[in-house]
């Protein structure tokens, strides 16, 4: 049975393919502290005569961005993989990402990784790691009911 009710944010789980888009090597990412999600919908508007001046709209496309913010953890496969992409460009930044929601539902998709902060801070700070995970094509969503049956 799928989980219901409110939940703490730490029940979200994220994995990255540390082999890029080849193979099936999804690993967790240690030391992530927060995340934000942005869905950008492409909306087309039109104003047919029969609408008497009121606009019609349709969402014709979408993209998804997940920003992860945490600490740099040397020795963790997921954290090392992401940090290593700070100096990469082009297809070397392509990977696969999986988000498991607290309900048990999963969102998996090809992505482009943009590392925005691979370290820094004051001498007493813990080095940060901040990345943007940008969807590259349509994601696959598996509902919590189907995920439990797997």
N, C-alpha and C positions, 0 to 999 in steps of 0.2 A: 504494500500500500504506500502511496506517495505521502511524503511529509507535508503537513499543513501548519498554519499559524505563523506568528512572527518568528524571526530568527536573528541571531547575531551575525554580523558581517563576516566573521572569521569562518563561518560554515561554507563560504564559497571556496572553490579549489581551482587552481589554474595549472595547466601543463603546456609545455612547449616541446616540439620535436627537435631534439638537439642534433639531428642529422639533416636539418633543413626540410626539404619536401620529399626526401627519399627515405624509404624504410618506414617502420612504425615504431619510433623510439620516443614516445611521449614521456617526459620526465617532469616532476614537480619543480617548482621554483622556490627555493628557500628564502626566508627573511623578507617577504613582501608584507608591507604594513597596511597599505590602502590601495584602493582602485576606484576608477571612475569610468563610466560607460557613456558613450555618445553615439546616438543613432542619427544619421543625417539622411533625411528623406528628400528625394527630388520630387517636387510638386509642380504639376502643370496646371495652369488656370485658364479658364475660358469663360466667356459671357454670352450664352446663347440668347436669342431674342425672347424665347418663351420663358426665360428666367426673370424677366422684367427688371433687369439691372443687377440681379444677384449673381455672384460668381459661382461657378462650378469648379471643382478641384478633383485631381486624382494623383495619388502617389505612384510614380512610374519607376522609381528606383530607390535603392537604399545603400548606405555603407555603415560600417560599424567600426568604432575605435574604442579600445580599452587601454587606459593609462594605468600602469602599475608603478607604485612607488614603494621603495623599501631600502634595505641595506645591502651592500656588496658583501657576498659570502663566498670567499675563495674556497674552492674544493667542492662546492655543490654543482652538480651537472647542469641543472637548469639555469642557475645564477651565472655560472661561468660562461655558458653558451651565449646568454643574452649580453653580458658585458663584453664578450669578444666581438660582437657585431658592431660595437661602437666605431670601429675603424673600417667597416665593410661598406660596399655600395653595390648597386645593381642586384642581380639575382642572388648574390651571396646573402642578402638580407631576407630572402624568402624562406618561410617556414610553415608549420602547421601548429594550430593552437586549439586547446580544449578548455572550456569553462564548464565546470560542474556546479550547478546552482544548488542551494540548500534543499530544494524539493527533490533533488535527485535527477532532474532534467539536465541534459548536456547540450552544449552548443560547440560544434567543431567546425573549423574552417581553415582554409589556406590564408596565410597572412604575410604582411610585410612588417618587419621589425625596425623601428626607429628608436635607437638609444639616444635619449636626450640628456642624461647625466650619468657617466660611468664612475664618478667619484668626486671627492672634494670636501671642503668644509674646514672648520677650525681644528687645531691640533687635538682637542679633547673630544671631537665628534667621531661618530662611526661613519665610514664612507657610505654615501648613498648609491643606489642604483635606481634609475628611473627610465622607463621605456614606454613607447606607444606601440600597441599591437593593432595594425590596420588591416581590416578584412580585404581579401583579394578574391572576389567572387562571392557566390551565394553560400552561406553557411548551412550546415546540416543540424537541425534541431531534433533531439530525441526527447520526447516527453518523459516525465518522471515515471509514469506507469510502464512505459516501454523499457526505460532504463533499469527498473527494478527487476523486470523479467529477464534481462540479459544475463 
